[in-house]
Amino acid sequence: MPRRTPRTALDRQRTPRRFPKFLGAASICALIAALLSPLTQAAAADSTTALAANDYCGGQCSDILPPGQNGNATLAQILLNQAFGIQPDHAEDQLGPYKNLASGAATLTDAKINDFFNDASFGVASDQVASSTAPGGRTDVTIVRDKKTGVPHITGTTRYGTEYGAGYAAAQDRLWLMDVFRHVGRGQLTSFAGGASSNQGLEQEFWRNAPYTEADLQTQIDNAIANNGARGQQALADANAYIDGINAYIDASDSGRYFPGEYVLTGHKDSITNAGTIDHFKITDLVALASVIGSLFGSGGGGEVNNAISLLAAQSKYGVTEGTKVWESFRERNDPEAVLTVHNGESFPYASKPDTAQGEALPDAGSVTQEPLVYDRTGSAATATATGASATAAATTLTSAKRGMSNALVVSGKYTASGHPIAVFGPQTGYFAPQLLMLQEIQGPGLSARGASFAGLSMYVELGRGQDYSWSATTSGQDIIDTYAVELCQDDYHYLYHGACTAMDKVERTNSWKPTTADGTAAGSYRMQVYRTKYGPVEYRATVGGKKVAYTTLRSSYMHEADSIIGFQMLNDPDYVKSPGTFQSAVQHINYTFNWFYADSSHTAYYNSGDNPVRAAGVDAEFPVWAQAAYEWRNWDPTTNTASYTPPSAHPNSIDQDYYISWNNKQAKDYTTAPWGDGSVHRGNLLEDRVKKLVAAGGVTRSSLTKAMADAALADLRAEDVLPKLLKVINSSTVTDTTAAAAVTKLSDWVTAGAKRKETSAGSKAYANADAIRILDAWWPLLVKAEFEPGLGTDLYTAFSNNLPIDESPSAAHGPTGAHAGSSFQYGWWSYVDKDIRAVLGESVQGGLSQKYCGGGTLSACRDALISTLKTAAGLTAAQVYPGDDQCSAGDQWCADSIVQRTLGGIKHGKITWQNRPTYQQVVEYTSHR
C-alpha cells in the first residue's frame, strides 16, 4: 500500500515554481523529509457506540466509492505522487476494499460485508473523529470527518449553515474537479485546463448537446424557482448558501496557500508569489454542471437520423415492405424475450410503432451530412489527433446508444431471511481521479441523508439513504429526444416556422490554449458554432424529397436541467419521504431519464422518471418528422420548451414486486427505449438469472445478494448466454480440424468453469481460462461478420453496426464507454446471434429475426462459417488481440481489461482487476421504520 500523506501535513506547504528534470532522488527525499512528519495510519476500529437516534438501519447500511473521498491535492502532494506514488490521505483508501471484492466475494458473509464496504450508519463514533471544523468560523454548522474514510458529516442548526457547510466540504474535497466541469458545461475546458485532444473532445461533446448562453443558464434558474412555489424558493436559498460555502473555502485556501495544485500546474496561480485567481462560483455554474451530468447519464433518445439511414438501406436491399420488416426485427422495439424490470406482465405503452406513420421526413439517400461544430482551427487544434477527437465526440453525442451503466438488485422481505427487504444498488459512473461523485452525510433542518452526489451539486444527497430508507438509480434511456426536419428558406440559416421564414440563432464559443506544466499540448485555438432553432440545435443537413432541410434535435430536458433539484430536495427531506408512495412522488419531480429504486424495512418500490412528451397521433419516435404544427409535441411551447407529458401512472412503476433487477435493460412490457439491443440476451439477464434463483430458494441475505452482484460483475455475457449455443452448432458433427477442436475444448472448459473473467488468484494479474477468453475476444467480431454480412450485404450490415455496436468487451477501445472503464456488455449483437443461431438449430424463438442468416439458414453451412472464423481467431496471438495502448503493453490480457482511474487532476492511482459493477454502491437492509 503506498504511503499516504495527511491533508493537515501538506495543506500549507509551498513548492518551487518548477521541478527540473534532472532533480535527483536524493533531493526529492530531502523535500519529503522537510514536508512530512511521522504518520500513524488511523485504524478502522470497531465501535460499540450506539447508533444515532434517527438511524433505523441497525448498522446494516453500507456503501463504497473508489478511489477515495479526498479529491484535492496541493502542489507538493501532486509532485510527491508523481515522483513516488505517495497518496494524499484518503485519496485511495476505498480503492483496495472495492477491488478486493472480485476475489473475496466467494467467501462473503454478512459479518464480512464491511471488509469491502464502508459502514454507512449516520454519525461518527467519538473515538473515530479525525477532525471537527466550523467552516468560515460559523457557529451554526460543523463538519466532522471520520478516521477511516475522511467522509464529511455535516451537521447544522440552521438551514443556511447546513448548506454552507455542504458547499465548504465539497470544495475541500473536489474544488478542482468542480471547476473543470463548470468549464466543460460552458464549452470552455480547453481555455481553462489545456488543449489536450481529450479536453477538446469533452467540451465539444457536451456543448453540442447543450449550447447554452449565460442568459440561458439564468433563465433555467428563474423558471425552476418560479414554477415550484415554496420548494423552489427553498432550493434557491439552499443553492446560494452552498455557493457561499464553496467561495469561503476558495478564499481560505487561497490566502492559506493550500488550494489544489492543479491551479499552479495549469498556470492559474503562481507558486512563489501566489499571484493569480481562483474564480468564485456563481449560481449559473450549478446549472452548467447539471447540464453535463444530465447529458451524460439522464438524457435518453436521439439517433433518429441513423435509424432512417439504416431503414433506407434495408428498403434498398429488400424493397420497402420486406426491408421494413427486416429493420423492425433488428430494432427489437418490444422483444417478447427481453428481460424486464417490471416483470409482472403489466403494460406501459410508450413510443410505440403507429399503425400508419404520419409526418415522417426520411432523407434522400446519400444526402445526409453532419453539421460541423468546430471552425477556424489553428495550431494543435488542426492535427489529426484533434480532428479525430472531434469525430468521436460527435458520434457519442448523436447516437441513441447513450452511456447507460448502473445496476440494481432489490428483493422483497417476503423472500429474505430477516423478513426485511434487501437492496444492492448503485450508479456505474465510470472511474476517475478524483471521482465524479463524492460521499457526505448532511443533517440539518429539513435535511437528513447520507450518500453520493456529483461534485458541485452536493447541496443534496442524490443517491443514498435517509433515516429509514435508501434509494438509487440506473439510466433508463427512454426516448425524450426527437428529431425534426426544418425546411430551409432564403438560405441555409433560415427555416420555416409555422409558415414564417425565421432566422436561426447562432451561438459561438472561441477557445484558445497554450502549453502548461500540466498539459504540454502546443498552442492552438478553434471556434465552436451551433445554429439553434425553436426545434432545438441543428445536427445534420439533408434533402427530403429534394427540399433542403436541417435536422434538429429537441429533448424535453433542454433548457430544464435545473428543474430536477426539487426532486432531490424531497428525497433528502425526512418529513416528505416516509413511504414507497411518497418516494415515487419525489422522483416524479426529476426530469432525467432514470430508473429509481427504493427500500425500507417493509417495502420496496420502483419508478421510471423523465419528462416523456406526448407525441402527436401517428408520429413514430424512431424517425425524423417534419417541423410542422401537426407533428409537434402536444401543447408544446417553444418559448419555454414545455409540453404535455405522460402522467406518472403511465411510467413503469411498481411497489413490492417480488424482486427488481436493472442493468439498463427494458423497463416493462410495451415500453420502448431509445437504444437498440433490448432483446433475448442483455446484461440484465446476468442479474435476472441469479436473483430469480435466490428468490426461488428464499432466505436471501445481504451477503448472498451481494455475491450475486459480484458474480455477475465477473461474467462474460457472450460466454454465459451465447457461447453454449454456438458450441452446440459446432458440435452438431465431430470436429476433425485439430486447431478448431482444441479451441472448442478450451471454450467448453471455460463455460463449464462459469464463464468468468477472473484472476487465478487475488493479485495474480492473469486470468484463469486465459486462452479461451482470448479466443472469444478475437472470435466474436469475426463470427458476427461471417454470420450476418453475407445475408445483409455490406451497406446494411454497416448501417446496423452504426445503430448498435458489434461488441463491448472489457478490453474494447470502441463502443460508448471506451477502454478501461469497467462497464461492459451493454451494447452488442449478442441477442441477434442468439436468436439467429437458435433459429438455425430449429429451436423455438419468440420475436425472431425476419430470416435466418448464419450459413444462409442451413446448419451445415452455419457450422462451416463458425469453424472457419474460430480457426482464424485461435491463430491470433495475444499481442494481436490486445494490441496495447497508453496504459498497457501489447499482449497483456489482464491489463487490457483492467480498470483505470482516469486522471482529471494531478493524482494517479494503480490499475485494478476488471469488475462490471457500480462505481458507488450501497448494500442495505433496514431493521425498523419511523
N, C-alpha and C positions, 0 to 999 in steps of 0.2 A: 504494500500500500504506500503510495507516495506520501511524503511528509505534507502536513498542512500548516499553513501559517494563519493565525487568527487575525480577524479584521482589526482587532484592537492593537496588534503588534505592528501592522504595516500601514494602517489607515493614514497616518500623518507623515509618512516618510516622503522625502523629495529625492529625486534621482537626476543624474546629469541629463543634458539635452540629448546626447547620443551615446550608444554603446558601440565603440569602434569594433569592427570585425575582428581585429587582432587581439581584443581583450581576452586575456588568458583565464584559465580556470582558477588560478590562484587568486587573481584579483576579484573574480566574481565571488569566490569563497570569502574573501575579506569583506565584501559588501554584505554578504549574508550574515556573517558574524556580527556586523555592526547593526544589522536590521532586526535580527531575531533574538528573542530571549527564550530560555528553556520553556518548553510547552509540554504539558501532560494532556493527552487526549482524554476528553471527558467520557467517562463510561456511561453506557445506557443502563443505568441501574434500575432494577425493578422497584417500583414504588408501591407502597401499600396505602398511600394517601387516598382518601375517599374521593369518589367521582364528584364532579360539580353537580350541584343540585338540579341544574337544568339539563343534565345529560342523561338520556334514557336508553343509551346503547349498552350499558352494563359492561363496558370495557371491550365490546365486540365490534367496534368500528375501527377499521384500519385503512391506510392509504399509502401511496408511494408516488414519487415524481422525480425521476432522474434528470440530470445528474446530481443536482443538489440545490438547496434553497438560495445560496449566495451566488448571485449572477453579476455582482460588481467586483472589480479588482482595481487597485491602484496601479500606477505605472510600475512601481517596484515589484508588486506581486505578478504582474504580467511578465516582466523580464525574468523573474525567477522561474516562472512556469515554463517559459520558452527555453530557458537555458537548462533547467534541471528537472522539469516536470513537477515541481513543488506546487501543490494545490492550496489556494486560499481556504481557510476554514469553512466548512460546509459547502464547498463548491462541487464536490462529487461524492459525498458520503451516502447518498441514496442510490448511486450507480451500482455499487457492489451487491447490495441486497436484491436490487432489481435483476441484475444479471444472474445471480445465483439460483433464481427460481427455475431456470431452464434445467439445471441438474438436480435441484433439490425437491422438485415437486413430487417425485415418486414416493418419497417417504414423509410427505407433509401431513401433519396433524393439526388440529385446532390450536394446540398449545404452541406450535412452531410457526404460526402464521406471521407473527411479528418478528421472526428472523428474516423475513423477506418483505415486510411492510412496516410502516410506522404505526404506532398507537395513535389513533385519530380521536381520542377522547378530548372533551373540552378541558381547557385549562392546562396548567403546568404544576406538577408537584413541587413543593417548596425546595426539595433537595435537587431538583432538576432545572432550576432557574439559572441561566447563563448570564443574563443581563436584564435590567429593567430601566426603560428610558421614558422620560417625559418629553416628547418631541416638541421642539420650539419653546421649551420651558413651560408648557401648558400644565395646568392642574386638573384638567378635565379628561385626560386620556393618558394611558400607559401602554407602552409596547414591551411585552415580556418575550424574550427568546429562550427556547429550551436548549439544553446542553447537547442533546443527541443530534438534532437536525437544524437548529437555528431558525425554525419557523417562527414568524411573528404572531403573537397572541395579543390582539389589540382590544383593550377594554376602555370604554368611555362612559362618562356620566352624563354627557350631553351628546346630542346627535351630531352637532358640528364637530366637537372634539373627536368623536369616534371616526368620522370620515377624514378629518385632518390627519389622524394617526394612520389610517389606511393609506393615504397618499404618501405620507412620510416613509412608511415601511416599504411601500412599492418602490420608491426612489432609492432607498437603502439597498434594495436587492436587485433592481432591474433598470436603473436610470438610463444607462447607455442603450439598452435594448428598446426601451420606450422611445427614446429619441430617434433611434434608427427607424422604427415603424411609423412614427408620426411623419417622417420624411417619405417613407415608402407610400403611405396613403395619399400624399400630395404629389407623388411622382417626382420627388426631389432627392432621391437617395444618393445618386452619383455625385451631386454637388456637395453633399454632406459627408459621405463616407468614402468616396473614391470611385474611380471609373472601371473597376473590375467588371469583366463581362457578366459575372453572376449578378452584380449590382444593377447593371443595365437591364438584364432580363427581368429582375424582380420588380423594378419600378415600372417597367413597361407593361408587365403582366397585369398589375393592379390598376394602373392609371387608365389603361384601355377600358377596363371594366367599370371604373368609377371616376370619370374625368371631371371632378368637382372643382369649382372655384371656391374662394374663401366665403363668398356670399352664399353659395350653395350649402356649405357646411353650417353656417349660422342659421340659415332658413330651416334646416332639419331640426336644429335645436328648438327654434321658436315654435315650429309646428308640433313637435313632440310634447312640449310643455303645454301649449295651448289646448291640445286635444285630450289631455289626461287629468284635468282638474287638480285636486289636492295632491294626488300622487305625482303628477307632472311637476308641480311646484316643489315638492319634496325632492324629487330627482335632481332638479336644478340646484337646489341648496346643497344636496349631497355632493354633486359634481364640483361645485365651486369650493366647498370645504376640502375635498380630495385634492384639487389643484393647489389650493393654498398649502397643503401639507407637502406636496411634491416640490413646490417652489421654495418652501422653507428649508428642505433638505439641500436643494441646489445651492442656496445661499450659504448654508452652514458648511457644506463640503467644499465649496469654492474658497471661502475665507479660511477654512481649516486645511485646505490642500489635500483632501482625501477623496476627491471626486474620481470617477472612473478614469483609468489611464488611457483609454482609447481616445479621449479628448485631446491628449497630448500627441498620441501617435498619428492622429488624423489632422493635426495642425490647428485645432480649435483653441488649444491652451498651450502656454509656454511653461515648461517645467522649471525654468530658472526664475523668471520674473512673475509668473502667474498671469501674464497678460492674456487677453482673450476672454471670451464669454461663453457661458452655457445658457442658452436662451430659456427664459421662463416658459412654462407650459400655459396654455390657454384652453378654454373650453372647446374650441373647434378642433383642437388636437385630438380630443377623445373621439370625435366623430371620424376623423381621418383614420385613427386606429381601428375603430369599429368597422369601417368600410373594408379594411384589409381582412379582418377576421371573418366578417360576413361573406366576403367574396371567396375566401379560401375554403371555408368549411360549411357554409349555410346558404348556398345560392344554387339550387338545383335547376337544371334546364339548359336550353340552348342547343346548338347542334342541328338546327332545322335545315340550314343550307347544306351541310354534309349529308343529312338524310335525303334531301332532294337529289343530290348528285348520285347517291347510290341507287335510289329508286329509278332515276333515268337510265342508269347503267343496266339495271335489271330489265327494264322495259325494252331497252335497245337490244338486249341479247335474246329475250324470250317473247317479246311482244307485250302489249300493255296488260292484258289480263293475267297471263301466266307470270310475267315479270313482277307484277304487283303481288301475286301470291307468293313467289319466291322471297321477295323483300319482306313481306309480313312474317314469313316463317323464321327468318333470321332476326327480325326485330324482337320477337317474343314479348309483345306488349303485355299479355296476360297469360303466361305459360302455366298450364294446369299442373305441371310438375315442379314449379318454383317453390322454394322454401318460404314460409310466411311468418311474420312476427305475430299477427293476429290470426291464429290457426283454427279458430272455432267455426269457420265457414261463413262468417258474417261478411257481407259485401259492402265495399265503399267505392262506388264507381267514381273515377276521376280521369280526365284526359282520355276518355275512351274514343275508339275509332268510330266516326259518324257513319251512318248508313250511306249517305251521299255527301261527300265533302263540298263545302262552299268556300269560295274566295281564295282558293289555292293560287299561289303565284310562283310556279316552278320555273327555274331559269331555263333559258335556251341552252342547249347542250354546248359546252365549251366556252360559255360567256362569262363565267364567274371569275372575278379577280378579288383578292383580299385587299381591303382598304389599307394603304400604308399608314403606319403610325409615326415612324421616325424619318426626319428630313434633315438636310444640311449637315451631314456627318463630317466631322473633321478629326484629324489625328487618330488616336486609338479607337475612336468610335467607328472608323471606316474599315477596320480589319475584318478578316473572315470570321474570327472568333466572335467579334461583337455582332456581326450580322447573323451569325448562327444562333447566338443567344436571343436575338430578336425574333427569329423564326420559331424557336422553341416556346418563347413566351406567348406569341400569338396563337400557336396551336393549343397550348394549355388553356388559354382564356376562352377560345371559341368552341372547344369540344364540349359534348354533353357528359363525357367521362370525367366528371369532377372528382377531386380528391374526396374519397369517402371516409375510409378509416373508422375507427372506434367500434367497440363491441359491448354487448350486454348479455348477461345471463342472470335471470331473476326467477326464483322458484317460490311458489305459494307455500305458506306454512302448513298446508294440508299434507305436504309431501316431505317435510323436513323432520329431523329427529327431535327438534325442540318444539315444534308447532308454530314457530315464528318464521316469517319469510326470510329468505337469504338472497343477497344480490352481490354479484361480482361484475363490476362495470366501470367503464371509463372511456375517455376520448383518445383516439390514436392520432396525435397531432404532430407526429414526426419527432426527430431527435436533434436538438440544437444546444449550443453552449453560448450564452445561457439559454435555458429552456423558455419557450414562448409563454408557458403557464408558470404561475408561482403559487405557493401554498400560503394560507393565512387563516387565522381564526379571528372573527370580528364579533364583539359583544358590546352592545350599546342600546339606547332607546330605539325600539322597533327593529333591531338587528341582532340575530343570533345564528351564526353559521361558521362552519369550518370547511375548507376545501380549496379548490383551484380556481384561479381567474387568469385571464390573459393580462400580461403585463401592461400597465397603463389603463386598464379598465377594471381595476380591482376595488372599486368603491363598494361592490357587492361580490360575494362568492358566486361564481357562475356554475360550478359543478361541485357538489359536495354533500354536506349533511347539515341538517338543522338540529333542533333539540331532540326530536323523536322521529325523524325521517331522513332519508337520503335520496338524492336524485342524481341522474346522469343523462347523457345524451349521446346519440350516434347521428351521423349525417344521413339524411333520408333521401334527398335527391329528386323529390317530386318536381314537376315542371312548373316553375313560376316565371319562366323566361319565354317570350315569344318573339319570332322574327317577322317583321313587316316589310313588304316591298313598297317603298315610297316612289311614286312616279316622278321623274325629274321634269322640270320645266325651265325654260330660259337658258340655263346652263347646268353644269354638274353640281352646283351648290345651291340650287333652289328646288323645291319639291311641292307637290300639290297636297294641301291640307284642306279637306272638305271643299275642294274646288278652287281654292285660292292659291296662287303661286307664292310660296313662303320661303324666305331666306333661311338657310341652315345657320346655326350658331357655331362659330369656330372657337375652340378653346385650345390654347397653346401653353407649352411649358418648355423653356430653354434651360438646359443643364450643361455645365462645363466642369472640368476637373483637372487636377494636376497631381503629379506623384507626391505621395507622403510616405512617412516611415511605415505606416500600416499597409498601404496599397501603392506599390510602385508602378501601377499602370501609367503609361505615358499620357501626357496631356491630350485632351480631346473634348469634343462637345457635340451636341445634337439638339434638335428641336422636335418635341413631340406635338402632334397636332391631331385633334379629334373634331369631326363635324357632328354636331348634335341636332336632332330633330325632336319634335314633340313625341315621336315614337321611339326615342332613345338614340344612342350613338350609332353612327354608320360603321358597319363592319365589313361589308362587301359591296361591290358594284357588279351589275349583270344586265342582261336584257331579258325581258319576259314578253314573248310574242312579238319580238322586235322592238319593244319600248325600253328605253333606258330607265333603269331603276337603281336605287340604293337599298340594300338590305340593312335594316336596323334591328337592334335587339332591345326589347323592353322587358324589364323584370319588375315584379311587384315591389321588391325591396329597394329599387332605385330611388334615391332621394329620401329613403326611410331607414337608413342604418341606425339612427338614434332611437327609433321607436321601441326597440326591444328592451330598453333599460327598465321599463315599467314591470315587465315580467320577471326580470332578475331581482328587482326590488321586492316584489311579492314573495319570491322564493326564500329571501332572507328574513322575512317578517314572521316571527313566531305567532303573531296574532292573526295572520292570514292563512298560512298553510297549516291545517290541522287534520287533513283527511285526504284520501285519494281524489275526491271531487274538487276540493279547494286547490290541490296541486295541479290538476288538469286545468282549472280556471286560470291559475297563474301563468302556465306555459302557453295558454292561448294568446297571451299578450306578446309572445315572441314571434317575430315575423321571419326569422331564419328557418330554413328547411331542415328540421331536426326531428329525430325520434327521441322522446323523453320517457324516462323510466323512474319509477318511484317504489320505495319500500319503507314500511314502518313495522311495528311489532305484530300487526294483524293483517295488513293489506298490501297488495301490490297494484300498480297501475301503469298504464301506457297512454301516451298521446303523441300524435304527429302534428308538429307545428308548421307554420308558414302561411303567408297570405296567398291562398290559392285563388287566382282570378276566375270569375265566372265568364267563360268564353261564349261568344255568340253561337247560336244554333248552327250546326253544320261545320264549324271550324275544327280542323284536325290539328291538334297541337304539335304534331310531328313535323309539319312543313310550314314554309313561309306562306303568309296570306297577304292580300292586298291591304294597304293602309287606307282603308275606306271606313266610313262610319258603320256600315253594316257588319263589319268583321272585327270591330274593336271590342275590348272587354266591356261587359255590361256596366253602364253608368260610369265609364272612365272619364276622369277629369285630367286633362294633360297638364294643367297648371300645377296641380298638387301630386300628380301621378297616383291617384286613388281610384278605386273601382269597387264594384260589388265582389265580395269574396265568399267562397263556400262556407256555410255555417260550421261551427265546431262539431256538430253531430255528424257531419259528412266527412270529417277527417278520421282516419283509422284511430280508434281509441278502445280502451278496454280496462276493466277493473277485475282483479282477482282471477285472471286466467290461470290455468294450472302452472304454466311457466311461460316466460318470454325469452326469445333469443333475438339478437340483432347483430349483424355484421355488414350493414349497408345493403341488406337483401330487400326483397319486395315486402312491403308493409302488410298488405292484406289483399284478399281477392278483389279483382277488378280495379285495383288502384295502380294506375300506370305511372312508373317513374321514368325520368328522362334518360338516364344512362342505359345502354344496351347491356345484355348479359344476364338478365334475371330469368334464367332457365333452370334446367334439371340439375345442373351442377353449379354450385355457388359456394363461396367460402362460408356462407351462413350454414350450409349443411354440416360443416365440421363442428359447429356448436349444437345444432339441432340434434344430430345423431347421439352426441354424448349426453346432453341434458335430458333428452327423451328417455334414454336408458336409465339415468339416475332417478328420474321421477317415477318410472315404472317400478323400480326396486323400492323406492321410498327411503326414508331415513336420511335425507340429504343433509350434509353438514357444510360449514364454511370451507373446510379443507377439501371435501370431495368436490364441491362446485369449483373451487379454485384449481384443483387438479384438472378438472375437465377443461377449463380455460387454458391452462398451461400445456396440456396435451395437444389441444387444437393449435396452440401457438407454434408448435414444432412440426406440425403435419404439412406434408406436401399435398395440396389438394388434388393435383393431377394424379399423383401416385395412389392416393387413397381411394378416389372415386372414379377415375377413368382408366388408369393403367390395367386393372384386372380385366376389363372388357377388351382392351387392346390385346392383352396376352391370350385371351380366350380365342380371338380370331387367329392369332399366330399359331396357337397350339391346336387348332382345328385339324391340323395334319402334323405329322412328325417333322420337326425342324432338322434338316440334314446339313445345312451350312454350319460349319464349326464356329465361325465368328458370331453369327446370329444366335446359335444355340447357347454359347457362353454368355452372351448379353441377356438372353431370356432367363437363364438361370440366376444371374445377378439381380435382375429386376424382380423376379419372383421371390427370391430370398428377402429382398428389401420389403416387398409388400407383406410377406409373412411376418417380418420383424416389426411391422407397424407403420411403414412408410414415413418415417420421421427424418428430418434433417437435424440430427443430434450428435453432439460430440461423443467420442468414445468414452471419455471421462471428463469431469469438470476441468476446464482449462487446457485440454489437450490440443485444441485448435485443429482438430482433424475429425471428420465425420465417420461414424460407423456407416457401412454400405456406401463408401465414397464413390466407388466405381459406378454403382447403379445410379447414384444421384447425378454424376457427370454424364452418364449415357442419356438419362431422361432430359436433362437440361439441353443437351445437344439435339436430341431426337424430336422434341416437341415441335419446334418451328418447322423442321423438315417434314414430319408426318402430316402436320396440318396443311402445309402447302401441297404435298403429294395427294392428300385426301380430297381437297376442295378445288384447287386451281384448275385441274383439267375439266371439271364439270362447269364451274362458274365462268371460266375464262379469266385472263389476266386483269382486264379492266374492272370487272365486277368484284373479283377477289380483292383487288387493291382498294376499291371503294368501300367494301365491307370492313377491310382492315383499318380504314380511317375512321369508321364508326366505332369499332371495337378492337383494341389491340389484340394480337395473337396470344400473347403470353405476358405474365408479370411474375416471374420467379424472383426469389430474394436477390439474386445476383444481377438481375436485369438492369441495365442502364437506360432502358426505354420504358415506355408506359408513363402513366400520370405521376408516379412517385419517384422516378429516378432510381439511383442505386444507393445502397447502404441506408435505406430509410425504414427498414423493418417491415412496414406494411407491404403485403404481397398477396397475390391471387385474388385481387378484387376484380380485375378485368382480364378476360381471356376467352379463348374459343373452346373451353372445356365442355360447355353444355352442347355446342354444335357437334363436337367429336363424340360425346356420349350418345346423343340421340341418333346420329348417323350410324355409328358402329352397332348400336342395338338394333337398328332397323336392318342392317346388313345381316346380322345374326338371326333375324327373324323374330326378335323379341318384341313384346308389346311396348309401344311408345305413344304417350299422350302428347299432343301438341308437337308432333314431329316436324322435321323439315319437309319441304314440299316434294322433295325427291331424294333418292339415295345417291351419295357422291363417292364414297370410297370404292375404288375399283369399278366405277360405273354401276355400283349396286350389286355386284357379284362377289360372293365370299372369297373365291379363289383369287380373283384379281385384287381385291382389297388386301388379302393376306400378302400377296406378292409386293404390293406397294409398301406395306408396313415393314416387311422384312428387308426390302431394299434400303429404305431410309434408316432402319435400325442398324444395318451393317455400316452405313456411312457414319452414323452417329458414334457407334462403338469405336470406329477408327480414328476419331478426333482425339487429340491429346488434351490434357487438362489446360495446357497453355493456349490452345486454340479455343476451347470452350470458355475459359476465363482469362481473357487477354490482358488483364491488368488495367489499372487506372492510377489516378493521383494518390490512391490510398494503398494499393496492393500490387505486388509483383505478379507477372503472368503465371498462371497455373496454380495459384494459391486459392483453392476452393473455399476454405473456411473464411478467409479474408474477403473474398468476393461477396459472400453473403453477409458479412459482419455488419453490425450497426455502428454508425459513426455519428458522434455528436457534432453536427455541422457548426463550425465556429461562426458566431455572429459578433464576437468580441475577441479579446486577446487571450483567453484561457482555453487551453486544449485538454482533451481527455482521451483516454485509450479506447480502443475498439472493444465491443462486447459481442458475444456469440449471438447469432440471429434468433430472434423471437418475434412472432407475429401477434402482438398484444397491445393493449392500450398503453399510451405513454404515462398518463396519470390514471391510477386505478384505485378503486375502493373495494373492500370486502366488508360487508355489513350484515349484522343480524341484531335487531333491536329486541330488548327484553321486556320493555314496558312502554306505556304511552301516557301522555298527559290526560 
